[in-house]
Amino acid sequence: MPDFFEVDAIVKSYDSAIVKRIFAYVRPYRGLLVAATLSLALATLGSLVLPVLVQRTVDEALMVSWVAVDASRSSDPRLADMSGGKTGPILAGRLFVRESQVARLSLAHTRDLVAEGILDQGPYYLTRVSAT
């Protein structure tokens, strides 16, 4: 079957004369070009930051998950980086801290604490129970 269309590979390299000619047309609108470039950069940044903000909102405010620490061994020096002065409730001999605080610990310390039974990663979801 014959080829009805000839296909030629068109490959061109960078031509500074063409770029200068294009920028000659853009020169009267250089303020708008700068504004459009900055707007594009801000829009890109905003679209990249939005998922992170949603993730932190859900994890830290809407679905707060807790990790249990053996209250009798909560003074372990490996846990010093985790608390940050914030502790949660103590229930059934366990001190509960937010899961986000465990992320401050090194992976090796976390593994050791779980292996020793000091840290129970759960996750636990605590709610208030009101007597009515």
C-alpha positions as CSV (number, residue, x, y, z in Angstrom):
1,M,0.0,0.0,0.0
2,P,1.6,3.3,-1.0
3,D,2.2,6.1,1.4
4,F,0.0,9.0,0.6
5,F,1.6,11.3,3.1
6,E,5.2,12.0,3.3
7,V,6.5,12.3,6.8
8,D,9.6,14.3,7.4
9,A,11.2,14.7,10.8
10,I,11.3,18.4,11.5
11,V,14.0,19.1,14.0
12,K,15.0,22.7,14.8
13,S,17.5,23.9,17.3
14,Y,17.3,27.1,19.3
15,D,17.3,30.2,17.2
16,S,18.1,33.4,19.0
17,A,16.8,35.6,16.2
18,I,13.4,34.1,16.5
19,V,13.4,34.6,20.3
20,K,14.5,38.3,19.9
21,R,11.7,38.8,17.3
22,I,9.1,37.3,19.7
23,F,10.3,39.5,22.6
24,A,10.1,42.6,20.5
25,Y,6.3,42.0,20.3
26,V,6.1,41.3,24.0
27,R,8.1,44.4,25.1
28,P,5.1,46.8,25.4
29,Y,3.4,44.2,27.6
30,R,6.4,43.3,29.8
31,G,4.5,44.4,33.0
32,L,1.7,42.1,32.2
33,L,4.1,39.3,31.4
34,V,5.8,39.7,34.8
35,A,2.4,39.8,36.6
36,A,1.2,36.7,34.7
37,T,4.4,34.8,35.5
38,L,4.1,35.7,39.2
39,S,0.5,34.7,39.2
40,L,1.3,31.4,37.7
41,A,4.0,30.8,40.3
42,L,1.6,31.6,43.1
43,A,-1.2,29.4,41.7
44,T,1.3,26.5,41.4
45,L,2.5,27.0,44.9
46,G,-1.1,27.2,46.2
47,S,-2.1,24.0,44.4
48,L,0.9,22.2,45.9
49,V,0.2,23.4,49.5
50,L,-3.5,22.7,49.6
51,P,-3.3,18.9,50.0
52,V,-0.8,19.3,52.8
53,L,-3.1,21.8,54.6
54,V,-6.1,19.4,54.2
55,Q,-4.0,16.5,55.5
56,R,-2.9,18.4,58.6
57,T,-6.4,19.6,59.3
58,V,-7.8,16.1,59.1
59,D,-5.0,14.5,61.1
60,E,-4.6,17.2,63.8
61,A,-8.2,18.5,64.2
62,L,-10.8,16.2,62.9
63,M,-9.4,12.7,63.4
64,V,-7.0,13.0,66.2
65,S,-5.4,9.6,66.8
66,W,-3.6,8.8,70.0
67,V,-0.8,6.5,71.0
68,A,-0.6,4.8,74.4
69,V,2.4,5.0,76.6
70,D,2.9,2.9,79.8
71,A,2.3,5.5,82.4
72,S,4.7,3.9,84.9
73,R,7.5,4.1,82.4
74,S,6.7,7.5,80.9
75,S,9.9,9.0,82.3
76,D,12.0,7.0,79.9
77,P,14.6,9.4,78.4
78,R,13.8,8.2,74.9
79,L,10.3,9.7,75.3
80,A,11.6,13.2,76.2
81,D,11.5,14.4,72.5
82,M,8.0,13.2,72.1
83,S,6.0,15.0,74.7
84,G,7.0,18.6,74.1
85,G,5.2,19.4,77.4
86,K,1.8,18.2,76.0
87,T,0.3,15.1,77.5
88,G,-3.2,13.7,77.2
89,P,-5.4,11.7,79.5
90,I,-4.3,8.8,81.7
91,L,-6.6,5.8,81.4
92,A,-6.1,2.3,82.7
93,G,-2.4,2.9,83.5
94,R,-1.7,4.3,80.0
95,L,-0.8,7.9,79.2
96,F,-2.2,8.9,75.8
97,V,-0.3,11.3,73.5
98,R,-1.1,12.4,70.0
99,E,0.2,10.3,67.2
100,S,1.8,13.4,65.6
101,Q,4.1,13.6,68.7
102,V,5.4,10.1,68.1
103,A,6.7,11.3,64.7
104,R,9.2,13.4,66.6
105,L,10.9,10.2,67.8
106,S,13.6,8.5,65.8
107,L,12.5,5.3,64.0
108,A,15.0,3.3,66.1
109,H,13.7,4.7,69.4
110,T,10.1,4.0,68.3
111,R,10.9,0.4,67.4
112,D,12.7,-0.2,70.7
113,L,9.8,1.3,72.7
114,V,7.3,-0.8,70.9
115,A,9.4,-3.9,71.4
116,E,9.8,-3.2,75.1
117,G,6.0,-2.7,75.5
118,I,6.4,0.9,76.6
119,L,4.7,2.3,73.5
120,D,1.5,1.0,71.9
121,Q,0.9,2.7,68.6
122,G,-2.7,1.8,68.4
123,P,-4.1,4.0,66.9
124,Y,-6.6,5.0,69.6
125,Y,-9.5,7.5,69.0
126,L,-10.5,9.1,72.3
127,T,-13.9,10.8,72.9
128,R,-15.6,12.4,75.9
129,V,-18.4,10.5,77.5
130,S,-20.9,12.6,79.3
131,A,-23.2,11.1,81.9
132,T,-26.8,12.1,81.2
